Amino acid sequence: MKMLASLVALLGLGLFTVGCSPEDQLQNAQEDFAEEREETGEAVGGAVTDGMITADESETIAEEEAEDVQAAGEVLQQEGELLEEKADN
């Protein structure tokens, strides 16, 4: 369910950034990536505070890490698009 929510959020981001400049899209992607990394850090920190990681916590951490990868991919895509635009101009 969380993965579906992530995909919907990414789709929403794509629709939101259509009218933005490539620089703005890159900045938005970088901010989203930073937020995802922070959420992953919180999930990991919360899971290890008691010294044991439960199966549910492990699954949550894996989901957060997958979201990190998706957000990093978005940053790379936006960087590529920005480079293409600069090369065309």
Secondary structure, DSSP 4 states (H G I P E B T S, - for coil): -HHHHHHHHHHHHHHHGGGS-HHHHHHHHHHHHHHHHHHHHHHHHHHHTTS---HHHHHHHHHHHHHHHHHHHHHHHHHHHHHHHHHH-
